Amino acid sequence: MDAMHAVVVTQSLPATDPHCFVDRDLPIPEPGPLDLLVEVEAVSVNPIDVKIRKGAGTPDRPLVLGFDCAGIVRAVGSQVTGFAVGDAVWHAGDRTRPGSYAQFTLIDHRVAAHRPTSLAPADAAALPLTSLTAWEALVDHIGLGGDDAFLMIGGAGGVGSMAVQLARTLTTGPVVATASRKESASWCRGMGATATIDHTSDLRPQVDALRVDGFRGVLSAYTAGREAELSGIMKPFGRLVMIDGTDCFDMMAFKPKSLSAVSESMFTRTQFGTDDVAEQGRILAEVARLVDEGRVRTTASHRLTGLTAATVIEATQLVESGRMVGKVVIEV
């Protein structure tokens, strides 16, 4: 077999268009020295897929999206260590390479890990990208620990669901999540949030009612225009991590408390080939351990079957609805 099935983008179209994604046969990729060739068992759909598709225009060659992947190693490169053909693995992809909406995908073995033995492929596929994003925010940027108080703004999304769970493993302090609907608030509490508040209302009185004396760390999916509000509920020298991005930010609101603000992208290490790129493989291995110990659970909330253009479109429409809790996954 020298060809594989893939779901590709040939032009940027709305998710309501039946040609938004199309089915194609493509050559099976050959692994480089550091690569794993992974047969894809399950994937999940992330907002980054939506963003890239919308900005793709008319690509020169069919564009294979998809980042999260749970699969089986079918070939290894000459310099690969720690993996063998037949291993069950997971990874969060690499923006510089074709993705996981395909029968086979390549990944640098340093950013992959053996996946949790306690999860089915689809349940595992929900976690890698959001786990890495949340871990880097909480550990690398915030340094959450001890009895630090933590706030997740947008707690029912994929990243929020993982951040709440991981925060509970890092701190004994309050782990608060924001949610704007009864359904999403219930989901956040199910993920382990010690309390929930509504991010569509003023945060300060809600935080005061919880008797939280300022947050050491805040991870935010809804940041724009909230600088003064966030400053009012953060501890001096606290740290804000943004995953939504904003074209302007009022640092003067953060100056009195010497607060820090930083953006987080889990693709940075692979996109820029940082010296510590293998840290992502180590993080995924640690998350797999936490899952198998029962301390972290899957965030899959919608499950579809069959990696076809039709199912990818259906999953994409769910993500674009803005009302998702957890993650949508597709089992091949």
N, C-alpha and C positions, 0 to 999 in steps of 0.2 A: 504494500500500500504506500503510495507516494503522494496522495492527496488527502485532505481533511475537510470536514465541513466547518464553516465559520459563519458568524453573523456579523455583517459589516455595514459601515456607513459609506455611501457613495456621494451623498450631497446632504447639506444641512437642511432638514425639513422638520416641521413641527411633529411632536409625538403623536398627534392625531392623524398624521398622514400614513397610510398603509405601507409606503415605501421609505419610511423613516429609517428602518433597518431592512436589510435584504439578506437572503441566504446565498452563500457562495461556496464553491470548492476552491481551496488554496493549497499550495505546496506545504507539506509538513516541514517545519523548520528544523535545521540542523543545530545541535547544541555546540556552543563554543567551549573553550577549555574550562570555564568556571560555571557552565550552565547545567541545569536540570531540564530535561524534556519531560513535561508533566502532562499526562492524560487527564483532562478536566472531568471531574465528577460533579461539581456544583460550583456556582458563582453567586455573587450578589451584585445588586445594582446600587451605585452610589451617586450623590449629587455631582461629583467630579465627572462622571460619564455624561451627565446632562450638559454640563458646562462645555466640555470638549466637543460634543456633538454639535451644539449650537454654534460654536466658533469654527467648525471644520471647513465651511465653505464647500468647495468641490475638490476633495483631495486627489492628488496625482495617482494614488493607488488605493484600493479598498482599505478603509480604516477599521481595524479591529480594536474595539474598546473592551472594557472589563478589567478590573484590578483584583478584587478578591477572588481567590481560587482555593478549592480543596480538590486534590487529585492524587494520582499515583505516578511515581517516577518510572518512566519507560526507557530513559537513556541518561547517561551522565558524561560530562566533559572530562577531559584528561587530567585536569587539576582539581577536580571535585573531591572533597573529603567529608566524611560524616554521613553520606547518603549512598544508597544502593538501589538498583532497579527493584521495583516492587514496594518501595517505602511509601506510606501514606503521608502526604505533606500538605502544608498550607502556606500561602503567601499573599501579599497585598499588591503585587505587581510593580511596575516601573513605567513612569510616564514616557520614557524614551524608547519603549519597545511595544510591539503589538501585544494586545491584551488577552484576556481569558474567555472572551465570547467565541470560543473555538474548541475543536476537538482536542487539540494539543496546544500548549504554550511553553515558551522558554522563560526561565527565571534564573538569575544569578543565585547559586546555592547559598551564598552568604546572607541573603535576605529571605530565605525560606527556613522552615523548621518542620520537624515531625509534628503532626497535628494531634489534638486530644484523642485518646483512644475511646473516650466515653461519649463522643458525639458522632452522629451520622454526618455524612459529607455536607448535606445542605445546611445543617445546624452549625457546622464548623465554618462554612463559607461566609456566614454572616459577620464574622468577627475580625479578621486580620487588619483591614485598613483602619477601622475605628479603634481597635485595640492599640495599634501603633500610635495613632493620633492622640488618644487619651493618655497613653503612657508617657509619650514625649512631653505633653503638656504638664502632667502632674509631677513627673519625676525630673525630667531635664530642665524644664522652665520654672516650675513653681517650687520644687523640692518639698512637696507635701509630706508631712510626717508628724509624729508625736500626737498632740491633741489639736492640731490645726483645724480650723473651721474652713469648709470648702463649699463653694457655690457653683452649680452648673446651670447656666442660662440656656434653656432649650434642652431639658433633660430627657425628653421622650424620643429624640432622634437617635440615629445610630451611634454617633460619638457620645452624646449625652448618656445613653444607656450603658455604654462601657465605662465612661468616666465615673459615674456614680458607683458602679461595682468595684472598680479598681481603687477609688478613693477610700472605700470602706476597708480595703486591705492595707491601706497606708496610714490612716489616721484613726484615732479613737474619738476625735471631735465630731461635731455635727456635719453631716453631708446633706446639703439642701439642694433641691432641684426646682427649676421653674417649669410651669406648664400652664397652658391657657384654657384647657378643656378638662372636664371630669375624667374622660377616658385616658388622656395623657398623664394626668396627675396620678391616677391609679397605677398606670404602667411604671411611672417613676418609683412609686413606693414598692412595687413588686421587684424592681431592680435593687432596692435596698436604701433608697433615700430616707433619711430620718425625718424629713419634713418637705413639703412642697409649698411654693408660693406662685403667684400669677405674674408673669413678666409683662402682661398688658396693663398692669396697674403699677402705681408707685411702689418701688421695692422697699424703701426705708421703713415705713410703718409696719410692713409685713415682717421684716427682719427684726424690728424692735419687739414685735409681739412674740417672736420665737426666743427672745432673750439671747440672741447670738451677739457677742461683743466683737463684731467685725470679722470679716473673712480674710484669712491668710492668702488664699488663692481663689481666683475666679476664672472659669473657662466659659467662654461666651460664643454662642452661635448667632446672637442678635445684639450687636454692639453699637451700631451707629447712633449718635446723639445721646448716649447714656453716660458720658464721662463724669459729669457732676454727680449723677445718681449713684454710680458705682463708687466714686470716691467717698461718698457718705456712708457706705456700708462696708468698706474695706479697712483692715488694720493698717497702721503705719508700716511702711516698707512692704506692703502686700504686692502681689503680682497678678496681673490680668493677662490671660492668654486668649487671643482671638482666633477663631477658625473661619469667621465669615469675611473678614477683610473690610476695610472702609477707606474711602478716598480722602478722608480728613479725620483728624483726631486731635482733640483739645488737650494737649499735655499740661497746660496750665492748671486744669482742674485736678491733675494728679500731683502737682508740685508740692503743695503744703504737707502732704503725708509721705513724700518721697516714694510714690508708687511707681511700679514698672508696668509697661505694656509691651507685649510682643506678639507676633503672628506665629502660627504653627502650621507647617505643611509636612506630612509624613513622607512626602516624595523628595524632600531636600537631599537626603543622604544619597539616594540613587541618582537623582538628576544631576548632582554636582560631583559625584564620585568621591565623597568625603573619606578620609582615612579610617573613620570608624563605621563604615557602611555595614559591617558585620554585626553591629549592635542591634540592627533590626531583626536578624535571625535569632539573636539571644533573647530579645524581648518576646518574640512569638513563642519561643520555647518556654519562657517563664509563664506566659499567659496560658499555654497548653497545660502546664503543671497546675495552675490555679483552677482551670476548668476541671481537670481530672480529680482534684481534691474537693470539688463541690463548692468552691468559693466564688466562682464566676460561672454564669450560665449563658446559653446562647441568647442572642437578641433577635433571632428570626421570628417574624410575626406574620409574614405572608409567604406561602410556599407555592411555587409553580413547577410544572414538570415539562421537560423537553427544551433543549437549548435551540430554539428556532427564532426567526425574526418576529413571529407573532408573539411569542412569550416574552421576548426582550422588550417589545413595544408595550405590552401589557404591564410589565414590571416598571418600565420607564414612566408610564402614565401615573402609576401609583406614587412614584418618587416625586414627580412634578406636581402632584395634587397639593402638596404642602400640608397634608393631614396625616402623614405616615407616623405611626409609632413603631419603633424598632426598625427592622430591616426586611426587605423583600429578597428572597433567594430563589434560584432556579436550579433544580436538580436535572442533570443531563439524562 
